[in-house]
């Protein structure tokens, strides 16, 4: 019997395959020194308490101190988070992150007087203060605070809310520990007879197997583990959503959705317009599923049949170095500066490359003002999509790099709404580069199929997730509890709507809602869909334009949060308050499906 392929421990990873976190802290000991200093400085907030109404100089002094504390906290928190992500079973780094969160909560408590005191200043007086030279660098920052006037509570109430920070993260913390550290899915045999551990990272590999029995076994084995924990997972997700509703009501928002969209100044019409536009184009998605069924020669398509490539015998196995080279070549339209910076990042260990036991699943980019913008991957050489994932996370990292190098600290942290544009823009350039280099019709069909699936996964699927969040939060706000049965019923209906009547939807798939990490950061996922829609429009603009269009795009990356996200995108050339970008993405999907039908 062949030996099972299992995950290696973190200690067995080659140093060159891991990230170098020394741009944050050269060692755990240096982190401890900085952490102690940061904690000691908390008491300095008392110098400003009750004094902000004294004048603009006092406000400016307080803001400089608070932003400096936040900047130190960003470095400390990111280092602790990244060390924890390396191996979630490492208790020492769990303790490090726990200590950070505890002190971060105390910092938030100590700083909780700032907003109430600023908002207690009469609007006319504050407007006069904003004209003072001392506050001019902070004008945008302060005006964003002043938008919250009707949602900020008294100093005592703000202090109580700040004290809840660590406790409020309990549902998310329980989910991540269960999902990443405790769940074990066992060993399965793939189509080659190799025995491989089923993990979050290898699940998609099994679903891409050409053998249906392998796909089916992987699907059922994976979700049966969630079935064993469905009551716990329903309780943690409900708890997280109850937290969302609680905070929205405390802060006087009409709904948790409006509370979530307020910070980025996104009208709910953008959210609703996305859902309505995508739903209008669902027949095109059903058409694609029917093409899949015919090509796979199945009597009925099942959900676990929707990931296997429709075109076989096309090389998809790429080493890490090959993936890096492809990404760099594809991004050349953005210029030598952009590509050169990213190349140096790859060479200087911005990336943590491969999966190990206990490592956080998936992929992410974690950028800071003072450190490198790190990338976590769980790279699999035989997963074609992981090359796109690398391009995606590189987009985030370069967005962080450009913003940090062109904006002051208080204006560098771009919002998620625009972040998902930068990442999927890179994917668009990579896909079009590969399509242009395709050597024959089969390879072209393979790449088109991938882009179809990207739009399916990023616009259709994330819009379904967004609708799930909308319905579940509205259920709680109407006074109805979110029980296990309620979750499963809501999700079943959405699965039916988005897959249609002809696709088999196993009952176990109702549990998918319990394994989506983003649901613990409510009303986040819709930004994937709007982001790709904007990225498709901007990629067309850059590739069909000249220096001006590239300059506009790089200016968008360098913008940080110096403007509201919708304004940053308008400056780059796309207006997300209009339906056209999502409509254009849907039309591209339909044209790609037509092209694939012809090629197949």
N, C-alpha and C positions, 0 to 999 in steps of 0.2 A: 504494500500500500504506500503511495507517495506521501511524503511528509507534508503536513499542513503548513500553509504560509500564514504566519501570525505576526502581529505587530511587535516591533522591537521596543524596549524601554527607552526613555529619553536619554539615558546615559550612554546608549550605544550609537546615537546619531553622530555622524562625522561633523567636526567643528565647522567645516566649510559649507555644510548643508544647513546650518543654523544661522539665525540673525546675530549680529554683533550689537548689543544694546549699550555699548560704551558711550555713544553720543548722548545718552540719557544719564547713565551713571556707570563708571568703570567697574564697580563691584557692589555686592550687597552691602558691604560695610560703608561705602560712600553714600549709598541710599539711606542707611540708618542715620548717619551724621546729618544729612540734609533733612531727613524726616524729623529728627529731634529739634532742629533749628526752626523748622516750619511750625511745629507744635508750640514751641516756646513763644513764637511771635503772635499767637492768637490774642493774647492779652492786650496787644497794642491797639486793637480795635476800640478799646475803651477811651482812647484819646479823642475819638471823633463822635462818640455817642452823645446825642442831644445838642450837637454844635453845628450841624450842616446848614441851618438857616442863617448862620452868622455871615455868610458871604461866599462868593465864587472861589476865592483862594482856598478856603477850608474844604469846600467840595472837591476841588482839584487835588488837594493833598490826600484826602480820603480815597478818592478814586485811584490815584497812583498806588497807594498802599494796597488797596483791595485787589487791584489788577496784578500787582506783584505777587500777592499771596496766591491768587488764582493761577498765575503762571508757574509758580513753584509747585503748586498742587497738581497741575497738569503733568509735569515731568514725573513727579512721585507716583501719581496714580497710574500713568501709562506704563511705567516700568513694572509696578506691581501687577498690573493687569496682564502684561505680556509674559512675565515670568509665570504667572498662574496659568495662562493659556498653553504654555509649553507642556504642562502635565497637571491636569486638574486633580489628580490624586496626590499631589505633593503637598503635604500638610503644612510645611514651612512657608511655602508661598501663599497658600490659602490664608495662613495666619497674617502674613505681610499685607495681603490685600484687605483682610478684615480690619487690621489696625489702621490702614489708610482710610477706609470707609468710615471708621469710627471718628477719627480726627477730622476728616472732611465734613462730617456731620457737625462737629463742634465749631469748625470754621464757619459753616453756613449759619449756625446759631449766632455766633459772635457778629457776623456781618448782616444779620437779618434786619437790623434797624435802618440800613442804608436806604433801601427803596421807600419804606414808609416815611422816613424823614424828608427825602427828596420830594415825595408826592404831597407831603403836608405843606410845602412851600406854595404860596398862592401862585396860580398860573402866570399872572402878570409879572410878579416878582421874579419867578423862575425864567421867564422869557427875557427879562432884563439881564439876569445873571448869564444867560447863554451867549449874550453879546460880549461878555468880558473876555479878554485875551487868554486868561488862565483856563477857560473852559472851551475855547474854540477847538482844540484837538479832540475833545470828547463830545462834540455837538451831536453827531449821529448816534453815538452810544447812549447819551442822555435822552435824546428824543425817543429812542426805543423804550427806555424805562418809563418815560412819561405816558406812553401809550397804555401802560398797565394801570393807570390811575384808578379806574373803577374795579380793578381786580386784586389790588394789594390791600392787605388787612392792617390792623393795628400792630405796633411793634411787638406786643405781648403775643398776639395771635400768630404773627410771622415766626416768632421764636418757637412756639409750639409746633408749627408745621415743619420747621427746620429740624427739630428734634426727632421727627418721625422718619427722616430720610432713610436711615439704615433699616429700620423695621419695615418700611414700605417695600423694600427690595426682597423681602423674604420669599414671596411666590416665585419670582424670577430666579432667585438663588437655588431654591429647591428644585425647580425644573431643570436648570443647567446641571446641577449635580447628578440628578437622576439620569438625564439624557446623555451626558457626556462621560460620566465617571462610573455609574453603576450598571447601566444597561449592557448586557452581553447578548449577542444574537447568534453565537455559535459558528460552526464551521460548515461551509457548503462546498459542493463540488461544481466547478464550472464546466463549460462545454468541452474543455480540453482534458477533463479528468483531474484537474488540479484542485487540491483541497485548500480553500482560502477562507479566512475569517470574514464573516459578514459584519461590516461596520458602517457607520455613516458615510465614510469615504468610499467604500467598495460597493455600496448599495447600487449606485447608478451604473457601475461596471456590470453587475449582474443583470440589471434591467436592460442593458444594451446587448446582452448575449443573443446570438442568432437562434439559440434553442429555446423554444417556448417553455418547456418544462423547467429549465433553469430560471427563467424569468418569473414564472409562477411560484416556484418554491421560494425564491428570494423574497418576493413580495409578501407571501403569506407568513414566512418565518419572521420577517422584519416586523410586520404589523401585529402578529400574535403576541409579540413581546409588549407592545403598547396596550394590547387588550388586557394583559395581566395587570397593568397599572392604570387602567382607564379611569377609575374613580379618583385616584390620587391626582392624575393629570387634569381631570375636569375641575377638581377643587383648586389646584394651583392657578389654572387659567382664569377661573371665575374670580378668584381672589385678586388677581392682577387687574381684571376689568373693573371690579368693585372699587379698587384703588383709583382708577382713572375717573370713574363717576364721582367718587367722593371729592377728589381734588378739584374737579370742574365745578361742583356745586359750592364748595367752600370759597372758591375764587369768583363766584357770581357769573359763571358762563352759562349760556342757555343749554349747552350739551357738552359732553366730553369730546366730541369731534371738533366742535368750534374752539374748545380750549386748546386742543392739539394743533390746530391750524393757525391759531392766533399769533404765535411767536414768529412765524415766518411771513405773516400778513398775507396768507393765501385765502381767498374767498372760498366758501364751501361750494360755490357754483363750479369751481375748477374740479373738485372731487366728484360732484354729481354729474357733471358734463362728461367726465371720463367714463363713468359707469354706463351712462346712457349711450355714448358713442360706441363703446366696445360691445354692449349688448346688441346694438343694431347690426353689428357685423358678425354675430355668432354663426349665421349660416355659412360663412366662409370657413370657419373653423370646423364645422360639421363636414364640409366638403373635403377638407384635408384629412379628417379621420376616415372618411370613406375611401379616399385614395390609399391611405395606409392599409386599410382592410384588404383592398384588392391586391395591392402589391405584395402583402404578406400571405396572400391566399388563405385567408381565414374566413370561416363562416360568420363569426362575430368578433369584432375587435374588443379586447379588454384593456383596461387602463394600463396594465403592466406591459402592453404591447406598444405603447406610445413613445418609447424611448429608443428602441432598437433602430439602428440606421436602416433606411430603406435601400441604400446602395451598398452592396457588399464588396469585399476584396479591394477596398481603397485603403492605402496606408494611413493609419491613424496613430501609430505608435511613434512618439517623439520624446527624445530625452529632454531633460531640463535645458541643456545648452541649446538644443535645436529650437525649443519653444521660445527662449530668450531672443535668439537671432530672428525668428519670424516676427515677434512683436516689434523689435527695433526697426526692422525693414518696413513693416506696415505703417509705422508712425512717422516715417520720413517726411510726409507732406506737412508736418508741423514744424519742420526746420531743424537745422543742425544743433541749435542750443537745446531744444527740448530732448532730442534723441541723445545728445551727449550727456546731459544730466542723468537721464534714466540709465544709460549704459554704465556710468560710474556707480550708480546705486546698485545695480545688479552685481557689479564687480566687488563692491565693498560691503556685501552681506546685509542689504536691506531686507532680504527674504529669509524666512524660515520655511524650508522647501517641502519636507516629506512628513507623512503621518507617523506618529509613534503612539504607544499606548498612553492613554490619558490625555492626549493632546486635544484641544478644542477642535470640534469638527468644522467643516466648511472652509471659508477663506475670509480675510478682512484686511483692510489697511488701517493703520493707527498712526496718524501724523500728529506731531507736536510742534510748537513754535521753536523750541530750542534743540530738538533732536531730529534724527532722520525719520522719514515717513515709512515705517516698517510694514511689511507685508507677510501675513501668515497664509501659507498654502498647505494643502494636503495632496500634493501633486502626484498624479498617477499617469505614467507614460502612455498607457493604452486608453486613456479617456480623452478623446479629441477636444471635448469642451473645456478641459483644464487649461489648454493654451489660451482660450478666450477668457477664462477666469483670471489668468495671469495678466492679460491685457487690461481687463476690468479693474483689478486692484492697482495696477500701475497707474491707471487713470486717476484713481483716488489719491495715490501717493504724490503724483506730479501736481495735482490740484493743491494739495497741502504744501508742497514745496514752493510753488509759485506764489501762493497767498502769503506764506510766512516770509518770503523774501521781498514782497512788495507792499505789505500792509503793517501798521503797528499792531501790537498784540491784541488790542481790544477790537480790531476790525479784521482779523485774519481768519477767524473760525467760520468758514462757509457753512451754510445750512445744508441739511440732507437733500432738500428739494433740488438744489443745483449739483450736489455731489453725484447724484445718480445720472446726471447728464455727462459729466466728465468721464465717468467709468464706462458707460455704454457707448459713448462716442468712440473710445478706443476700440471697442469690440466691432463697431461698424467699419472702422478703417481696416482692421485685421481681416474681417470677412470679405471686404471688397478686394483687398490685396490678394488673398488666397484665390478668390474667384478669377481675378485677372491672370493668375499664374497657372490656373487649372490646365492640365495637359490634354484632357479628353472629356467627352460628354459625361462619362461616369463620375469623374472627379468633380466636374461642374455641378452635377446633380447632387452629389454628396454635400458640397458646400452650400448650395441653395437650400437643401433640406435642413442643414444646420441653422441657417438664418431664419427659416420658417419656424423652427423649434425655439429659436431665441425670442422671436416676437410672441410665439405662443406662450412661452414660459414667463416672459418679462412683462408683457402687456395683458394678454388674456388671463393668465393664471394669477398674476398679482392683482389684477382688477377684481377677480373672484375673491381673493383674500381680503381686499379692501371692502368689498361688499359684505363679507362675513363680519368684519370688524364693525361696520356700520350697523348691521342688523343686531348683533349681540349686545353692543353698547346701548342701542335704542331699547332693546328688550329689558335690560336692567333699569334704564331710566324710566320705563313705563311701570316699574314696580314688579316685574316678573323675574323670578329667580333663574339663574343659568345652571340648570342641573345637567347631569351627564346626558340624559335623554334629550334635553333641549338643545344642547350642543350638537348632538348627532343628527337630530331632525333638521336643524338649520343647515348644517353642512351637507347633508344628503340632498336637500333641495337645490342647493347651489351646484353640487356636482352634476345633478341631472340637467340643470339649465346650461351649464358650460360644456358638458360633454355630449348632450343631446340624447335622443331616444335610442340610437342604434349602437351605442358603446356600452359594453358590460361594465358595471360599476360594482365591484365586490363590496359586500357589507363592511369589511374591515377598513375600507378607505375612508369611512366616516371618522376614523380615528386620526386621520392626517392632521386635522386641526390641532391635535394635542402635541405635535412634534415640530411646530413652526416657531423657532425662537423669536422671530420678529413680532409675534402677537403679544410678547411681553414688553414691547415698546409701541404702544398703540398708535394707529393711524400713521404708520411709517411706510407700509408696503405700497401704497398708491403712488409713492414717489418713484418707485422703480418703473411703473408704467408711464407716468408723465415724463420721466427722465429719458427713457428710450425713445419716446415720441419726439422729444426735443432733439435728442442726439441724431436721429435719422435725418431731421431737417438740417441740422448744423453740419453733418458730414457731407450732405449734398452740397451745401453752400461752400464749404472749404475745398472739396475736391473739384468743384466746377468753377471756383473762383480763383483769386490771385493773392497777392501779398496782403491786400486790405482785409480779406476774409480771414486769413490766418492770424493777422494782427488782432482782429476783433475777437477771435476765439481765445488767443493767448491772453488778451486783456480780460476776458471773462474769467479765465483761470486765476489771474492775478488779483481779481476783485475782492476775494475773501467775502466779507459781509459788509463791504463799504456801501452797498445799496441793498434794497430788498431783492429777494431772488427773482421775482418776476421782472423787475427792472434790469437786473444783470443779464437775464436771458434776452430781453428786448434789445439791449445794447449789442448782444452777440448776433441778433438776427432772427429771433423766434418769439412769438407772442403766445404764451400758454393760457391766456384768458380767452382765447378764441378756439373754436373746435378744430380748426384746420390742421394743426400738427398731429393730433390723434387720428383725424380722418385720413391724413396722408400716410400715416403708419399702417392703418388698416388697408388702405388701397395698395400699399407696397406688399403687404401680406398676401392679398388676393392675386396680385400679379406674379408673385413668386410661386404661389400654388399652381397657377396656370402654366408657368414655365416648367415647373417640376413635372406636371402631368404630361407635357410634350416630351420631355427628356426620358421619362420612364415608359 
